Amino acid sequence: MLPDNLVSEMKSAFKRSQEFLDLELHTEKQSLEMHEKEAMAKNSMTPQQQPVQIVAGIDQAEKMIAQGWRFVGNLPGEKAVFENFGTGKRDV
């Protein structure tokens, strides 16, 4: 068993630090709530608002970008990924 004065000192130290511990838990909770709100907002998008990704030949990149598609990245085999919002219709 610990001496009473050490126990008392430990309790006092805990009480002084408790506000910081609560702050960390509160911040973690806020972060979780923010992620939940973002996920709900993403799930509530209409089909016209949801991003559509397609794969096209890298040689079609200029035409895709001119049609409003956004370049996302390269793939092996001279292919690229493009993203757009809406129906995903492609005139290339």
C-alpha positions in Angstrom: 0.0 0.0 0.0 1.2 3.5 -0.8 1.7 6.1 1.9 -1.3 8.4 2.5 0.6 11.6 1.5 1.7 10.0 -1.8 -1.9 9.0 -2.6 -3.1 12.5 -1.7 -0.5 14.0 -4.0 -1.4 11.7 -6.8 -5.1 12.6 -6.5 -4.3 16.3 -6.5 -2.1 15.9 -9.6 -4.9 14.0 -11.3 -7.5 16.7 -10.5 -5.2 19.4 -11.8 -4.7 17.5 -15.1 -8.3 16.4 -15.5 -9.3 19.4 -17.5 -6.7 18.6 -20.1 -7.7 14.9 -20.2 -11.3 16.0 -20.7 -10.2 18.3 -23.5 -8.5 15.5 -25.3 -11.5 13.3 -25.1 -13.8 16.2 -26.2 -11.6 16.9 -29.2 -11.6 13.2 -30.1 -15.4 13.2 -29.9 -15.7 16.3 -32.0 -13.4 14.7 -34.6 -15.6 11.6 -34.7 -18.7 13.7 -35.1 -17.2 15.7 -37.9 -16.3 12.5 -39.8 -19.8 11.2 -39.3 -21.3 14.4 -40.7 -19.0 14.3 -43.7 -20.0 10.6 -44.4 -23.7 11.5 -44.1 -23.3 14.4 -46.5 -21.4 12.2 -49.0 -24.1 9.6 -48.8 -26.9 12.1 -49.3 -25.4 13.4 -52.6 -27.7 13.1 -55.6 -26.4 11.1 -58.6 -25.6 14.4 -60.3 -23.3 15.4 -57.4 -21.5 12.1 -56.9 -18.1 11.8 -58.6 -17.8 9.3 -61.4 -14.4 7.9 -62.3 -13.5 6.3 -65.6 -10.4 4.8 -67.2 -9.4 6.1 -70.7 -6.3 5.9 -72.8 -3.7 8.5 -72.0 -3.9 9.7 -75.6 -7.5 10.9 -74.9 -6.4 13.1 -71.9 -6.7 16.4 -73.6 -10.1 15.7 -75.0 -11.4 14.4 -71.6 -10.1 17.5 -69.8 -11.7 19.7 -72.5 -15.0 18.0 -71.8 -14.8 18.8 -68.1 -13.2 15.6 -66.8 -10.5 16.0 -64.1 -7.3 14.0 -64.4 -6.8 11.8 -61.3 -3.8 9.7 -62.1 -1.9 7.3 -64.4 -2.4 3.6 -64.7 -0.1 1.0 -66.3 -0.5 0.4 -70.0 -0.9 4.0 -71.2 -4.2 4.5 -69.3 -5.4 7.2 -67.0 -8.2 7.7 -64.5 -10.5 10.7 -64.9 -13.2 12.0 -62.6 -16.3 14.1 -63.2 -19.5 14.9 -61.3 -22.8 14.0 -62.9 -24.0 11.1 -65.1 -20.6 10.1 -66.2 -21.5 10.3 -69.9 -18.4 10.3 -72.0 -18.3 11.6 -75.6 -14.7 10.5 -76.3 
